Amino acid sequence: MTNSAKGLILGSMGVFIMSLESLFIKFTTISPFLFAFYIGIFMFISMASTFLFKDFNYLKKAVKTSFPFLLICSFFMATSNIFFINAVKTTTVANVVIIFSTSALFSALIGYLLYKQKVTKNIFYASFFMFIGLFIIFNDKLEVGSIKGNIFALLCTLFFSVSFVLLSRYKDMNRVVLTAFSGILLTVIAYFFCEELSIDLKTLVIVMIMGLIISPISRVLLGTGAKYINASEVSLLMLIETIMAPIWVWIFLAEVPSSYTFIGGFIIILTLIINSIYTLKQERKNLSF
């Protein structure tokens, strides 16, 4: 099996498992901040447990490498998670994952603004159609809660895009330690917005499965697969979550997106596919020279 095939298989499995997260959030009736409080704890436990198999120098080296940006990136990841949970709780999963699927293009634009990273013409063309799709979704005559959820999803995308740009800039940043730090920050931030910390056993089990199994395994698989494939292929794989997450919620909770979401989502997904295929061809053409 080639490295590329290995990367695609591992990455696909990771994104497929990740698509279950929205369903698990929808399964619970607790507040978004209480969910965030406990998921942060389990994320930290799942990541910190890997330190048990490493020597102390592993953690010391990870913390010393770009420590200020490790904290900043952890903060953006934690905040992005909070907005994601709030979004899933207040609007349809289809709206959330479709809006989140624009993160690759937002990352390109943010990279240009922060570090003057080169932005190719296809990014500008793709951004134009992506924003048309977003405009259609936001133009839907939804109740106040759904509009708020769309805004949460957009903020989640923006904060995640900033963290992604930082990760791309500081490639030596340890991903395991970063996820552990973001889990701690997620819990600390959520704590100040929680009215109470009591949780029933059924909900605790749901959050525990997501925090200890689904989230870490999906990210390990995707992170490992990403080593063998390029960014364009990763962007294409992320479409699996955009398509599967609403399907899971439709199957188990009968949540049906609006016609505006279908129209806007179709434009965004088609744009992502065309842009990713074009970028992939350009990268392979450059390698052949």
SERO-4910 file (N, C-alpha, C, O; in steps of 0.05 Angstrom, whole numbers):
BEGIN
 pado doro    nc1    nc2    nc3   cac1   cac2   cac3    cc1    cc2    cc3    oc1    oc2    oc3
  Met    A     17    -24      0      0      0      0     18     25      0     36     27     16
  Thr    A     12     44    -17     27     69    -19     21     87      5      0     84     18
  Asn    A     39    106     10     35    125     32     10    142     27     -5    148     46
  Ser    A      5    149      2    -18    165     -5    -44    150      1    -63    161     12
  Ala    A    -45    125     -7    -69    108     -1    -73    105     29    -95    106     39
  Lys    A    -51    100     43    -52     98     72    -63    124     85    -80    123    103
  Gly    A    -54    146     75    -63    172     86    -92    177     81   -107    186     98
  Leu    A   -102    169     57   -130    173     50   -148    155     66   -169    163     75
  Ile    A   -139    130     71   -155    111     87   -157    121    116   -178    122    127
  Leu    A   -134    127    128   -133    136    156   -149    162    159   -164    165    178
  Gly    A   -144    181    141   -158    207    142   -188    204    139   -203    216    154
  Ser    A   -197    187    120   -225    182    116   -238    170    141   -260    178    149
  Met    A   -225    150    153   -235    138    178   -238    159    200   -257    160    215
  Gly    A   -217    176    202   -217    197    223   -240    216    220   -254    222    239
  Val    A   -245    226    195   -266    245    190   -293    232    193   -312    244    203
  Phe    A   -296    207    185   -321    192    187   -329    190    217   -352    194    224
  Ile    A   -310    183    234   -315    180    263   -321    208    274   -339    211    291
  Met    A   -307    228    265   -311    256    274   -340    266    268   -350    282    283
  Ser    A   -351    256    247   -378    265    239   -399    257    259   -422    267    258
  Leu    A   -393    239    278   -412    231    299   -414    251    322   -432    250    338
  Glu    A   -394    270    324   -394    288    346   -419    305    349   -430    308    371
  Ser    A   -429    315    326   -453    332    327   -477    316    337   -493    327    353
  Leu    A   -479    291    329   -501    274    339   -500    271    369   -520    272    382
  Phe    A   -476    266    380   -473    262    409   -480    288    424   -491    286    446
  Ile    A   -473    311    413   -480    336    426   -511    339    426   -523    347    446
  Lys    A   -524    332    403   -553    334    401   -567    314    419   -590    319    428
  Phe    A   -554    292    426   -567    272    443   -571    282    472   -589    272    486
  Thr    A   -556    302    480   -558    313    507   -576    337    509   -580    351    489
  Thr    A   -587    341    533   -605    364    537   -592    385    557   -605    404    564
  Ile    A   -567    380    565   -554    399    583   -546    424    568   -545    424    543
  Ser    A   -539    445    582   -531    470    570   -505    466    554   -489    449    561
  Pro    A   -500    483    534   -475    480    518   -450    484    535   -430    470    530
  Phe    A   -451    501    555   -428    506    572   -422    483    591   -399    477    597
  Leu    A   -443    471    601   -440    447    618   -428    424    602   -411    410    611
  Phe    A   -437    421    577   -426    401    559   -397    407    554   -380    389    555
  Ala    A   -390    432    549   -363    440    544   -345    435    568   -322    427    565
  Phe    A   -356    440    592   -341    437    616   -331    408    619   -307    403    625
  Tyr    A   -349    389    615   -342    361    618   -326    350    595   -308    333    599
  Ile    A   -333    358    570   -318    348    547   -289    357    549   -271    343    540
  Gly    A   -284    381    560   -257    391    563   -241    373    582   -217    368    578
  Ile    A   -254    365    604   -241    347    623   -233    320    610   -211    311    614
  Phe    A   -252    309    595   -246    283    583   -226    285    560   -210    267    556
  Met    A   -226    307    546   -206    312    525   -178    313    538   -159    302    527
  Phe    A   -176    327    561   -150    329    575   -141    302    585   -118    294    582
  Ile    A   -160    286    596   -153    260    606   -143    242    584   -123    228    587
  Ser    A   -157    242    561   -150    225    539   -122    232    528   -107    214    520
  Met    A   -116    258    526    -90    266    516    -68    263    536    -46    254    530
  Ala    A    -74    271    561    -53    270    583    -45    241    589    -23    236    597
  Ser    A    -64    222    584    -57    194    590    -35    184    572    -20    166    579
  Thr    A    -32    197    548    -10    189    530     17    196    541     38    184    534
  Phe    A     18    217    559     43    225    572     54    203    589     79    203    594
  Leu    A     37    185    599     46    164    617     66    146    603     83    133    616
  Phe    A     65    145    577     82    127    561    107    142    550    122    131    535
  Lys    A    109    167    558    132    184    550    149    192    574    139    191    596
  Asp    A    174    199    569    190    208    591    185    238    595    172    251    579
  Phe    A    195    249    617    190    277    624    200    297    603    188    318    599
  Asn    A    222    290    590    234    307    570    215    312    546    216    333    533
  Tyr    A    197    292    541    178    295    519    160    319    525    155    336    507
  Leu    A    149    320    549    131    342    557    146    368    559    137    389    550
  Lys    A    171    367    570    187    391    573    193    403    546    191    428    542
  Lys    A    201    387    527    207    396    500    183    407    486    184    428    472
  Ala    A    160    394    490    135    403    477    126    430    487    117    447    472
  Val    A    130    435    513    122    460    525    141    483    517    132    505    513
  Lys    A    167    476    515    187    497    508    184    506    479    192    529    473
  Thr    A    174    489    462    172    496    433    148    515    429    125    507    431
  Ser    A    155    540    422    134    560    415    113    562    437     89    562    431
  Phe    A    122    563    463    103    562    485     81    584    484     58    578    488
  Pro    A     89    609    478     68    630    477     46    624    456     22    628    461
  Phe    A     55    614    433     36    608    412     21    582    417     -1    578    407
  Leu    A     33    564    434     19    540    443     -6    548    459    -27    537    456
  Leu    A     -2    567    477    -24    577    494    -45    592    477    -69    588    480
  Ile    A    -35    609    459    -54    624    442    -70    606    424    -94    609    422
  Cys    A    -57    586    412    -70    567    395    -90    550    411   -112    544    402
  Ser    A    -82    542    435   -100    527    453   -125    543    459   -148    532    460
  Phe    A   -122    569    464   -144    586    470   -164    588    446   -188    586    450
  Phe    A   -153    591    422   -170    593    399   -184    567    393   -208    566    385
  Met    A   -171    544    398   -183    518    395   -206    514    415   -227    504    408
  Ala    A   -200    521    440   -220    518    461   -245    535    456   -267    526    458
  Thr    A   -240    560    448   -262    578    442   -278    569    418   -303    571    418
  Ser    A   -264    558    398   -277    548    374   -295    524    382   -318    522    372
  Asn    A   -286    507    400   -302    485    410   -327    494    424   -349    482    421
  Ile    A   -325    515    440   -348    526    455   -369    536    435   -393    531    438
  Phe    A   -360    551    415   -378    562    395   -391    539    379   -414    541    372
  Phe    A   -375    518    374   -386    495    359   -408    481    374   -430    475    363
  Ile    A   -404    476    400   -424    463    417   -449    481    418   -471    471    417
  Asn    A   -445    507    422   -468    526    423   -483    526    397   -508    527    397
  Ala    A   -469    524    375   -481    525    348   -498    500    344   -521    502    335
  Val    A   -487    476    350   -502    451    347   -527    450    364   -547    439    356
  Lys    A   -525    463    387   -548    463    406   -570    482    397   -593    479    405
  Thr    A   -563    502    380   -583    523    373   -591    525    344   -609    541    337
  Thr    A   -579    509    327   -588    509    299   -584    480    288   -575    463    302
  Thr    A   -591    476    263   -589    449    252   -559    442    247   -543    459    242
  Val    A   -554    416    249   -526    407    245   -517    413    217   -493    419    213
  Ala    A   -535    411    198   -528    417    170   -517    445    167   -496    449    154
  Asn    A   -530    464    179   -521    492    179   -493    494    190   -476    508    179
  Val    A   -489    481    213   -463    483    227   -440    472    211   -420    486    207
  Val    A   -443    448    201   -421    435    187   -416    447    159   -393    448    150
  Ile    A   -437    458    147   -433    471    121   -418    497    125   -400    503    110
  Ile    A   -426    512    145   -412    538    151   -383    532    159   -365    546    151
  Phe    A   -379    510    175   -352    503    184   -335    494    161   -310    496    162
  Ser    A   -347    483    140   -332    473    117   -317    495    102   -300    490     86
  Thr    A   -324    520    108   -311    543     95   -284    550    109   -271    569    101
  Ser    A   -277    535    130   -253    542    146   -228    542    130   -210    558    135
  Ala    A   -225    524    110   -201    523     94   -196    550     79   -173    559     78
  Leu    A   -218    561     68   -214    587     54   -210    610     74   -195    628     68
  Phe    A   -224    609     96   -219    630    117   -190    629    126   -178    649    132
  Ser    A   -179    604    129   -151    601    137   -132    614    117   -113    627    125
  Ala    A   -138    611     91   -122    623     71   -122    654     73   -102    667     70
  Leu    A   -146    665     78   -149    694     80   -136    705    105   -123    726    105
  Ile    A   -139    690    127   -127    698    153    -97    696    151    -83    713    162
  Gly    A    -87    675    138    -58    672    134    -46    696    119    -24    704    125
  Tyr    A    -61    706    100    -52    729     85    -52    754    103    -33    769    102
  Leu    A    -73    757    119    -74    781    136    -53    781    158    -42    802    164
  Leu    A    -48    758    170    -29    756    192      0    754    183     17    767    195
  Tyr    A      5    738    163     33    732    155     39    738    125     60    730    115
  Lys    A     20    751    112     24    758     84     30    733     67     44    734     47
  Gln    A     17    710     75     21    686     59      7    689     32    -15    701     30
  Lys    A     19    679     11      9    682    -16    -19    669    -19    -23    646    -11
  Val    A    -37    684    -31    -64    674    -36    -67    673    -66    -65    693    -80
  Thr    A    -73    649    -76    -76    645   -105   -103    655   -115   -122    658    -99
  Lys    A   -106    659   -141   -130    670   -152   -154    652   -147   -177    662   -143
  Asn    A   -150    626   -148   -172    608   -144   -185    611   -116   -208    605   -113
  Ile    A   -169    619    -96   -180    624    -69   -199    647    -70   -220    646    -57
  Phe    A   -193    668    -84   -211    691    -86   -237    683   -101   -259    691    -93
  Tyr    A   -234    668   -122   -258    659   -137   -275    641   -119   -300    644   -118
  Ala    A   -262    622   -106   -277    604    -88   -290    619    -65   -313    613    -58
  Ser    A   -276    638    -54   -287    654    -32   -312    668    -40   -331    670    -25
  Phe    A   -313    678    -65   -336    693    -75   -361    674    -74   -382    682    -64
  Phe    A   -358    650    -85   -381    632    -85   -387    621    -57   -410    615    -51
  Met    A   -367    618    -41   -371    609    -13   -388    629      2   -407    622     16
  Phe    A   -382    654     -1   -397    675     12   -426    678      2   -444    685     16
  Ile    A   -429    671    -24   -457    670    -35   -473    648    -21   -496    652    -13
  Gly    A   -460    625    -18   -473    603     -4   -479    610     25   -501    604     35
  Leu    A   -460    623     39   -465    632     67   -487    652     68   -504    651     86
  Phe    A   -488    670     49   -509    691     48   -537    678     46   -556    687     59
  Ile    A   -539    658     29   -565    644     25   -573    630     51   -596    632     59
  Ile    A   -554    617     65   -560    603     90   -569    623    111   -588    618    126
  Phe    A   -554    645    113   -561    666    134   -587    681    126   -599    694    144
  Asn    A   -595    680    101   -618    695     92   -644    679     98   -666    689     94
  Asp    A   -641    655    107   -664    638    114   -681    651    136   -669    663    155
  Lys    A   -707    650    134   -725    662    154   -728    642    177   -749    629    180
  Leu    A   -707    639    193   -706    621    216   -714    635    241   -715    660    242
  Glu    A   -721    620    262   -727    632    287   -700    643    299   -679    637    289
  Val    A   -703    660    319   -680    674    331   -658    655    339   -634    660    334
  Gly    A   -665    632    351   -646    613    360   -628    602    338   -604    599    341
  Ser    A   -641    597    314   -626    587    292   -607    607    280   -584    600    272
  Ile    A   -616    632    279   -598    654    270   -574    656    288   -551    659    279
  Lys    A   -579    655    314   -558    656    334   -539    632    330   -514    635    332
  Gly    A   -550    609    324   -534    585    319   -516    588    295   -493    580    295
  Asn    A   -526    601    274   -510    606    250   -487    624    256   -464    620    247
  Ile    A   -492    645    273   -471    663    281   -450    649    298   -426    653    294
  Phe    A   -459    631    316   -440    615    332   -423    598    313   -399    595    318
  Ala    A   -435    586    293   -420    569    274   -399    585    259   -377    575    254
  Leu    A   -407    609    251   -388    626    237   -364    634    255   -341    635    246
  Leu    A   -370    641    280   -349    648    300   -331    624    305   -307    626    307
  Cys    A   -343    600    307   -328    575    310   -309    572    287   -285    565    291
  Thr    A   -318    577    263   -302    574    239   -278    594    239   -256    586    232
  Leu    A   -284    618    246   -263    639    247   -242    633    268   -218    635    262
  Phe    A   -250    625    292   -230    619    313   -214    594    306   -190    593    310
  Phe    A   -228    574    294   -213    550    285   -193    556    264   -171    546    263
  Ser    A   -201    574    245   -183    581    223   -158    595    233   -136    590    222
  Val    A   -161    612    253   -137    625    265   -119    604    277    -94    605    273
  Ser    A   -130    585    292   -114    563    304   -100    546    283    -77    538    286
  Phe    A   -114    542    261   -103    526    239    -79    540    226    -59    528    219
  Val    A    -82    567    223    -60    583    211    -36    582    230    -13    579    220
  Leu    A    -40    584    256    -18    583    275     -5    555    274     20    553    276
  Leu    A    -21    534    272    -10    507    270      7    504    245     28    490    246
  Ser    A     -2    515    223     13    514    198     39    530    200     59    522    188
  Arg    A     38    552    215     61    569    218     82    556    236    106    558    230
  Tyr    A     73    544    258     91    533    277     88    502    277     74    491    294
  Lys    A    101    490    257     97    461    252    108    443    274    100    420    277
  Asp    A    127    454    291    138    438    312    121    437    337    127    423    356
  Met    A     99    452    337     81    452    360     69    424    364     58    413    346
  Asn    A     72    414    389     63    387    394     32    385    395     19    399    412
  Arg    A     20    369    377     -9    368    375    -22    355    399    -44    363    407
  Val    A     -9    335    411    -21    322    434    -22    341    458    -43    343    471
  Val    A      0    355    463      0    374    485    -19    397    480    -32    407    498
  Leu    A    -20    405    455    -39    427    447    -68    419    453    -83    435    464
  Thr    A    -75    395    446   -103    385    451   -108    383    481   -130    390    490
  Ala    A    -88    374    496    -91    373    525    -95    401    537   -113    405    554
  Phe    A    -79    420    529    -81    448    538   -109    459    531   -121    473    547
  Ser    A   -117    454    506   -143    465    497   -166    453    513   -186    466    518
  Gly    A   -163    428    522   -183    415    539   -185    429    566   -207    434    576
  Ile    A   -162    435    578   -161    450    603   -175    477    600   -191    484    617
  Leu    A   -167    492    580   -178    519    575   -208    517    570   -223    535    578
  Leu    A   -216    497    555   -245    493    549   -261    490    575   -282    502    578
  Thr    A   -250    474    593   -264    470    619   -264    496    636   -284    503    648
  Val    A   -241    510    637   -239    534    653   -258    556    642   -272    569    658
  Ile    A   -258    560    616   -275    581    604   -305    574    609   -321    591    617
  Ala    A   -312    549    604   -340    540    607   -349    542    636   -373    548    641
  Tyr    A   -331    538    655   -338    539    684   -351    565    692   -370    566    707
  Phe    A   -341    587    681   -351    614    688   -379    619    677   -392    639    685
  Phe    A   -388    603    659   -415    606    647   -435    585    656   -458    585    648
  Cys    A   -425    566    672   -443    545    682   -458    553    707   -445    563    726
  Glu    A   -484    550    707   -500    556    731   -497    535    752   -498    540    775
  Glu    A   -493    510    743   -489    487    761   -472    466    746   -470    467    721
  Leu    A   -460    448    761   -443    428    750   -454    400    752   -441    380    744
  Ser    A   -478    397    762   -490    370    765   -498    360    738   -507    375    720
  Ile    A   -495    333    734   -501    321    708   -510    292    714   -500    279    731
  Asp    A   -531    283    699   -541    256    703   -523    236    691   -507    242    673
  Leu    A   -525    211    699   -507    190    691   -508    184    661   -488    180    649
  Lys    A   -532    184    649   -536    179    621   -520    200    604   -506    193    585
  Thr    A   -524    225    611   -510    247    597   -480    245    601   -465    250    582
  Leu    A   -472    238    625   -443    236    631   -430    214    613   -408    217    604
  Val    A   -445    192    610   -434    170    593   -432    179    564   -412    172    551
  Ile    A   -451    194    554   -451    204    527   -427    222    523   -412    220    503
  Val    A   -423    241    541   -400    260    540   -374    245    543   -354    252    529
  Met    A   -373    225    560   -349    209    564   -341    194    539   -317    194    532
  Ile    A   -360    182    526   -354    167    501   -343    186    480   -324    179    466
  Met    A   -355    209    478   -346    229    458   -318    240    465   -301    242    448
  Gly    A   -314    246    491   -289    259    500   -266    239    501   -243    247    496
  Leu    A   -271    214    508   -249    195    512   -244    178    487   -222    168    483
  Ile    A   -265    174    470   -262    156    448   -265    170    421   -246    171    405
  Ile    A   -288    181    415   -294    192    389   -275    215    381   -262    214    360
  Ser    A   -273    236    398   -257    259    391   -227    252    389   -214    259    369
  Pro    A   -215    239    409   -186    233    407   -179    214    384   -160    218    370
  Ile    A   -195    192    381   -189    173    360   -191    186    332   -174    181    315
  Ser    A   -212    201    328   -216    214    302   -193    233    295   -184    234    273
  Arg    A   -184    248    315   -162    267    311   -135    254    307   -119    263    292
  Val    A   -131    231    321   -106    216    317   -105    204    289    -85    206    276
  Leu    A   -127    193    280   -129    181    253   -125    203    232   -110    199    213
  Leu    A   -139    225    235   -137    247    216   -109    259    216    -97    265    195
  Gly    A    -98    263    240    -71    274    242    -50    256    230    -31    266    218
  Thr    A    -53    230    234    -34    211    223    -36    210    192    -16    209    178
  Gly    A    -61    209    183    -66    209    154    -56    233    140    -46    232    118
  Ala    A    -58    256    154    -50    282    142    -20    283    137    -10    300    121
  Lys    A     -4    265    150     25    265    145     31    254    117     53    260    106
  Tyr    A     13    238    106     19    225     80      4    238     57     10    231     34
  Ile    A    -13    257     62    -28    270     40    -26    300     43    -18    310     64
  Asn    A    -32    315     21    -29    344     22    -54    357     32    -75    344     36
  Ala    A    -53    384     35    -75    399     47   -100    398     30   -122    398     40
  Ser    A    -97    397      3   -120    396    -15   -136    370    -11   -160    370    -11
  Glu    A   -121    348     -7   -134    322     -2   -148    321     25   -169    309     28
  Val    A   -136    334     45   -148    337     71   -174    352     69   -194    344     81
  Ser    A   -174    374     54   -198    390     51   -221    374     38   -244    377     46
  Leu    A   -214    357     19   -234    340      6   -245    320     26   -269    314     26
  Leu    A   -227    308     43   -236    289     63   -255    301     83   -274    288     92
  Met    A   -251    327     89   -268    340    109   -297    342     99   -315    346    115
  Leu    A   -301    339     73   -328    340     62   -344    316     72   -369    316     72
  Ile    A   -330    294     81   -344    271     92   -360    279    116   -383    271    119
  Glu    A   -348    296    133   -363    306    157   -386    323    149   -408    321    160
  Thr    A   -382    341    129   -403    359    120   -427    344    110   -450    353    113
  Ile    A   -422    321     98   -444    305     87   -456    286    108   -480    283    110
  Met    A   -438    272    123   -447    251    142   -460    262    167   -479    250    177
  Ala    A   -450    284    178   -461    294    204   -491    300    202   -506    291    220
  Pro    A   -501    314    181   -530    317    179   -546    291    175   -568    289    184
  Ile    A   -532    272    161   -546    246    157   -550    231    183   -571    220    188
  Trp    A   -529    231    200   -532    218    227   -555    230    242   -571    215    254
  Val    A   -556    256    243   -577    270    258   -605    265    246   -625    264    260
  Trp    A   -605    263    219   -631    258    206   -640    229    212   -664    225    217
  Ile    A   -622    210    212   -629    182    218   -639    179    247   -660    166    251
  Phe    A   -624    190    266   -630    185    294   -649    205    307   -663    199    326
  Leu    A   -650    230    297   -666    251    310   -686    264    290   -700    282    298
  Ala    A   -686    255    266   -705    265    245   -703    295    242   -723    309    238
  Glu    A   -679    306    243   -674    335    239   -670    340    209   -651    330    197
  Val    A   -688    355    197   -687    361    168   -679    390    163   -692    408    173
  Pro    A   -657    394    147   -649    422    141   -669    436    124   -686    424    111
  Ser    A   -668    463    124   -686    479    107   -677    479     78   -654    471     72
  Ser    A   -694    488     60   -687    490     32   -664    509     27   -648    505      9
  Tyr    A   -663    531     43   -641    550     41   -614    536     47   -594    542     34
  Thr    A   -614    519     67   -590    504     74   -581    486     51   -558    483     45
  Phe    A   -601    472     38   -595    455     16   -582    471     -8   -563    462    -20
  Ile    A   -594    494    -14   -584    510    -37   -557    522    -30   -538    519    -46
  Gly    A   -555    535     -7   -529    547      1   -508    526      5   -485    530     -2
  Gly    A   -515    504     17   -497    482     22   -487    469     -4   -463    463     -6
  Phe    A   -504    467    -24   -496    456    -49   -475    473    -63   -456    463    -74
  Ile    A   -479    500    -62   -460    519    -74   -433    516    -60   -412    516    -73
  Ile    A   -434    515    -33   -409    514    -17   -394    487    -22   -370    488    -27
  Ile    A   -408    465    -21   -395    439    -25   -384    436    -53   -362    426    -57
  Leu    A   -400    445    -73   -390    444   -101   -365    461   -105   -346    453   -118
  Thr    A   -365    485    -92   -342    503    -94   -318    490    -81   -296    491    -92
  Leu    A   -321    477    -58   -299    464    -44   -288    441    -61   -263    438    -62
  Ile    A   -305    426    -73   -296    403    -89   -279    413   -113   -258    403   -118
  Ile    A   -290    433   -128   -277    444   -151   -250    456   -143   -230    452   -157
  Asn    A   -250    472   -121   -226    485   -112   -204    465   -104   -181    468   -110
  Ser    A   -213    444    -89   -194    424    -79   -182    408   -103   -158    403   -103
  Ile    A   -199    401   -122   -189    386   -145   -170    403   -162   -149    393   -171
  Tyr    A   -177    428   -165   -159    446   -180   -132    449   -166   -111    447   -179
  Thr    A   -133    454   -140   -108    457   -125    -91    432   -126    -67    433   -128
  Leu    A   -104    409   -124    -90    383   -124    -76    379   -151    -53    370   -152
  Lys    A    -90    386   -173    -78    384   -200    -54    403   -203    -33    395   -214
  Gln    A    -56    427   -192    -35    447   -194    -10    437   -178     13    440   -187
  Glu    A    -15    426   -155      7    416   -138     21    393   -152     46    391   -151
  Arg    A      6    375   -164     18    352   -178     33    361   -203     54    350   -210
  Lys    A     23    382   -216     36    393   -240     63    405   -232     83    401   -247
  Asn    A     63    419   -210     88    432   -200    109    411   -193    133    415   -197
  Leu    A     99    388   -181    118    367   -173    130    353   -197    152    343   -196
  Ser    A    116    353   -220    125    339   -243    148    354   -258    162    343   -274
  Phe    A    150    380   -251    172    397   -263    198    394   -248    218    406   -256
***
